[in-house]
Amino acid sequence: MTAPSSAPDVTLSSLKASVCAAIDRRAGELIRIADDIYHHPELGFKEFRTAGIVTGFFERLGLPYRDQLAITGVKAKLEGTQSGPTVAVLGELDSLAVREHPNCDPATGAAHACGHNAQIAMMLGVAAGFVDAGIARHLAGNVAFFAVPAEEYVEIEYREGLARQGKIEFLGGKPELIRLGEFDDVDVAMMTHTSSNRDEGLLGMGESNNGCIVKLIRYTGRAAHAGGAPHRGINALNAATLALQAIHAQRETFRDQDTIRVHPIITRGGEIVNVVPADVRMETFVRGKTVEAIEDANVKVDRALKAGALAVGGQVTIQTMPGYLPLHNDPVLGCFFLENARELVGEANVKRIEHRTGSTDMGDVSHIMPAIHPYAGGAEGTGHGADYRIADPEAAILNPAKAMAMTVLDLLVGDAIQHVLAEARPRFTKDEYLAFQRQLNQTITFDGASI
């Protein structure tokens, strides 16, 4: 790795040490920010208060920023004195809806049961470390600090309403920001997610994550008196129940290596108990390790959904929407991150993580540029559960902030960017990505009485 050309007496190692020390000096402030966000959770595309915390921090740092990107996103840029690529450090603004969580918002059910509050704090920590340590004059390129909305794919009907109003097209934050061109000036991207799995060490990296598509299902039957004349009705709930069983019957056909996950829920099961249900709604994700595996499973799920309608002579409308593409961590970029992680926390505390079956819209970013999505310890409880929280802020916020900052320095002060970009093989251009996602949007209606 080369030393900064603008200051031959300053080494890459000394710059890393300077940035890490600057992050440490901000430790109390960063932890307070994460705690503040934790106690004021907001759901996707509604993160106005959290976005305000980010813009206020950028203002105090003197970083120029743009906000209201995809409704709530915020993007600041630190420009180096030499021209070059742009590396983005991301954090996610939104929370989940977990009403059982002790720190949920009682009005909305929103709760930070996935650690996004720590993500924002660590992203701000990288920004503060770079500004406080005066790193800009050593950079051959730029750093974008990006607070992104709506990673958790929840409140689908609300988001569809935003789309109908023309406020968004895609229902996830990063896909929408890609569409808007907010990643057009970014060459490499990274973010770190918290983990409560102690087997994954203090810092770790997996190879990949599942992708997913999203389905909204509506069964339409015929209402009738459930006690007096059920034979005159068509029970849409029975159709949905049969479909659930038909989906379960497909599970043995899914290959283990494809890590398929299908997890439907019934969101509306009828109106009143003495009326045969005529309008029943379901939602599901279809997840898998590859696009091909997802597409294969999707055909089987659609077949099962149609079977429920066929059995009772009802009708089913299946709306399929793009979710998130599988995540592929860039191996070269990942090696630089892991090298810095080992320097920070020691070899024994850095782990290679197996493929994860959850999904993230960082997968979409990884399809158009080199990207990584490593994990940091420091959380406890069950992810997306009522007991999830940040238990060790140093591990969950400071360690990943330092590891990402050191990796950015490798890229824009050292020569790592040359290796990463030379080896990168993005699967899509932006236009190809958008075309692929749009063709996933399909709505079909199947009438079981017509066969």
N, C-alpha and C positions, 0 to 999 in steps of 0.2 A: 504494500500500500504506500502511496506517495505522500509526502508532506505537502501542506498548503503552499502553493507557489507564491502567494502574496506575502508570506511571512515564513521564510526558510527556517527561522529559529524556533518556530512553533510546530510541534509534531501533532499528528493525528491523535496519538494517545493523550497528549496534554489537553487537546480540545475536548476529547471525550470526558476527561476528568473534570474539566472546567464546567461543562454542561451538567454533569451529574451532581456536582457540588451546588450549582445554581438551582437544580430541581430540589435538592435536599433543603435548601434555604426556604423554599416555597412549600415545604411539606405541610405545615399547619394549615395554610390557606387552601391548598388543594384538597386536603381531607375535609375541611369545612365545606367546600363547594360540593364534594361528593355526598356529604351528609345532608346538605340543604336540598339537593336534587332528590335524594332518597326519600325525604319527608314530604316532597311535593311532586309526586309522580304524575306524568301526563301521557295520554295515549297518542298514537301516531297521527301526524298531521294536525295535532292540537298542542304541540309542545312550546307554546308561546312564552311561558315563564322561563322554562329551561333555556330556550334560545336567548332570552334577555340576559340570563347569567353569562352566557358565552359572549354576547356582544359587549357587555360591560367589562369583561375581563380583557377582551381584545382592545377595547378603548384605553384601558389602564396601561396596557403594554405599548400603546401607540402603533398597533398594527392596523393597516387599512383592511376593511372587510366589506362584504356584501351579505345582506340578509334577505329573508323572505324567499329563499330559493326552495322551490317545491313546497311552498307555503311557510315552512319554519326553518329551513336549512340556513346555515351560516358558514361563510367561507372567507378566511383571511389568507394573506400571502406574505411571506417574508422573502424578499428578493435579494439574491446574492449579488456581489459586485461583478461577478463574471457571468456571462450568459451560459445557459445549459439547461438540462432537463428539469422538470418539476416533479417532486416527490410529495405525495399527499399522505398526511397522517389523519386518520378518521376517528371519530367517536360518535356514538348513536344517542339521540336525544330521548327516545321514547321508552315507555315502560310496557308492562303486560297488564292484563285484567285478571287479578287474582283476589277475589273478594274475601277469601279466608285469611289473607295475609294481615298480620297485626298492624302494619303500617300502610295499608291501602287507603286510597281516597274514598271516604264513605259515600260520596256522591256518584263516582264513576267506577269504583272498583279497581282503579289503576294502582299498580304496585310495582316497585322495582325488584322483581323476583328473578332478574337475569343479569344484574350488575351493570347496566348501561350507565348508571350514575358514576361508576368508577371509570368507565370508558371516557366520558367527557372530561373528568378530572385528569386522567393520564394524558389525553390529547392536549389539554391546556398546559399541563406540566411540560410537555415537549416545547410548546410555543414559548413559555416563560423561560425555560432553560436556554433556548437559543437567543432570545432577546437579552436576557440578563447577562449572558456570557459574551455578548457581542459577536456572535458567530457569523452574521451576514457577510462581513468583509472577507471571510475565508471560503465562501460557498461558490462553486462553479455551477450555479443553477438556483432554483427556488424551492421553497417549502410551502405547501398549502396546508392549512389547518382547517379541517372540515368537520363541522357538526351536522350530521345527516339525520333526517326524520324517518320515522315509520319503518323500522326494520322488522318489528314483530307484525306478522300478517294477521291482524285482528280487525274486528268491526268492519267486516267486508261490505255490508250493506251501506254503512256510512261512507265508506270510500267510493263505492259505486256512485253514490249521490254526488260526491265531489267530481267524479269523472263526468257525470251527466251535466254538471254545471260548467264543464270545461276548465276546472281548476287543476286537474291532473289527468293523465292518461293511464299510467301504470299505478297499481295499488301499493307498491313498495317504494320506499324512499330512494334507494340507489338506482333502481331502474328508471324512475322518473327523472332523477338528476342526470343520468346518462342521456335520456331523451332530450333534456333541456340544454345539453351541451356543456354542462358544468364539469365534466371529466375530459373535455376536449383538450385542455391545456395540461393534463396530468399524464405523466409517463410511467410512473410506478406508484402503487398505493399500498398502505399497510394500516392495520388496526389490531388491537389486542383485546381479547375477551377474557373475562374472569371465569374461573372454574372452581368448583367446590370438591372436585375429585382429587384427593391427596395423592393418588397414584400417578397423577399427571405432573407432579413436581411443582416447583415455584414458577418455572417458565417452561413452556413446551410447545411443540409444533406437530400438527398432524399433516398427513398428505392431502386429505380431502374430506368433504362433507357431502351428504345427500343434497340433491336438488328436489324440487317439488312442483307440482301443478295444483291448482285449486279448483274445487268443483262446488257449485251451488245446485241443489236438486229440489224440485218441487213435484210432489205427487198430487194429482187431481182426481178425486173420486166423485161420489154423489151423496149428498146429505140425505138422511132419513131418520126416523125415530129409532133409536138404538134398541128400545125395548119392544115397541109396538109393531114396527115394520122394518127390521134390519135387512130383510131380503130385497127391499126396494133401494137400498143404498149400495155404494161401492166404497169399500173401506180403504182410504188412502193410507192409513196407519198400518194396516195389514200389509199393503204393498211395500211400504218402507221397511217393515220388520222382515219380510221375506228377502228384500234386497240386502239387508245387513247380513242375514244368514248366508246368502249367495256369495257375498264378498268374503266372508269367513271361509267358505268352501274353496275359494281360490288360493288360499294362503299356501297350501302345499305345492302349488304350481310355481311359486316364486323361488327363484334360485337364491341360495344363501349369499352368494358373492354379490348379488345385486342390492342387498340390504333394503328391500322394499318395505315401506311402512304405509299402511292405509288405516286411517283412524276417524271414521265418520261419527258425527253426532246428529241427533234430531233436535232442531231448534224450535220446531212447532209441531205439536202432536195432535192437535185438535182444538175445538172451541169449548164445548161443554160435554159432560159425560153422557148425556142422554141423546146425543146426536152422532150418527155415524160420521167419523172424521172424513171431510172432503178436501181438506187443504193441509198437507203435511210437508214440512221443509226439512232439508238436511244440508249439512256441509261436510266436506272431507278434503284432506290433502292426499295426494298420491306422491309418495317420496321414493327416491331411488338414487343409486350411486352414479348412474349414467343417464344421459338423455334417452338412450335406446331402451334401457330398462324401465324408465318411467313411462315411455310411450307404450311398451308392451303391457305393463300393469294397467295403464289407463284403459286400454281396449277391454281388458277383463273386467274392470270395475264398471264400465259402461254396460257391458253385457249383463252383469249382475243387477244393475239398476233397472234395466229394461225387463229383466225376468220378474221383478216384483210387480211391475205394472201389468205384464202379460198374465200373471197368475190370477189377478183379481179383476182383470178387464178395465183397469184404470189407465191413466195417462201420466207420463213422467216427462218433465222438461229438465234437461241436463245442461247447465251452463259451465263450460270449462274455460278457465282463465290462466294466463301465465303466472306462475309463482316465482320461484328462484331457481337459477341454474346451479348444478353441482359446483361446489368450491374446489378449485385445484390450486393449492399453494405453490408458488413458483419455487422450484428446488434451489436455484442459485441464490435468490434473495433470501430464502429460508436459511440457507447455510450461514450467511452473514449474520442474520438475527441470532441464530443459535450460538455462534461463536461469541457474540457479545453477551448473550445470556449466561454462558459458562463463565465468562470473566466476572460477571456481576454476582452470581449466586453459587458458583461452583458446579463442577461436572455432575456431581451426584444429584443435584437439584434441578437438572434440566432433562426433560424427557421427550422421547419421540412418541407421539400419541397415535393410537390406531384411528382408522377411519371413523368419523362421527356420523350418526344417522339423523341428527338435526339438520336444519337448513338455515341459510343466511343469504341475504342479497349481496354479501361480499362475493358470493359465487358469480354473480353477474359481472362484477368488476373484474374478477379473475379471468373472465372469458375475453376481455378486450385489452388487457394489459397485464404485466407482471404484478402480482399482488400476493400478500400473505395475511393470514388471520391466525396468529398464534394465541396461546392461552397463558394466563397468569393465575397462580394460586391466590389464596387470601379470602376466598368466599367460603361459606359453609351453608349446609342445608341442601335441599333438592332444587335443582334448576327448574324454574317455572312453578315452584311450590311455595306453600305458605311460610316455610321456615328459611327461605333463602335470604342471605344478607352478607355484607362485607364484614368479615371478622378481623382481618389483618390488613389495615390500609397500606402499610408499607409494601406488603407483597402484592396487593391488588392494584395499587395506584403508582407508587414510586418505582418499583422494579420494572414494570412494563414501560413506563415513561422513559426511564433511562435506557432500556434496551432498544426501544424504537429510536430515541435520539441518537444513540451511538451508531445504529444502522444507517440512519440518514446521513450522518457524517461519513461513514464508509462510502456512501453513494456519491455525495456531492463535494467531499473534500478528498477522499481517497479515490481509487479507481474502480470501485465495485460496480458503479453504474454501467461501465463498459462491458463487464462480464454478464451482468443481468440482461441488458438489452441485446447483446450479441446472441445469447442462448434462448431468449424468449420466443415462444411460438404462440401468440394469441390465437384463439380458436375463431374469433369473429373480428371483423371491423365493426365500427359502431353501426353502420348502416345494415350490415348483415345481422348483427345482434337484434336491432329493432325489428327487422323483417321477420326473424325467427320468432320473437316473442309475440308479434302481432298475429302470426298465423295460428298460434295456439288458441286464440279467442274463438270459441265456437259455441253455438247453442243449438241443441237438437231437441225435438219433441217426438216421443214414441207413444203411440196409441195402442195399448194392449187389447182393446176391444176390436181392433180392426183386423186381427189375425185369426 
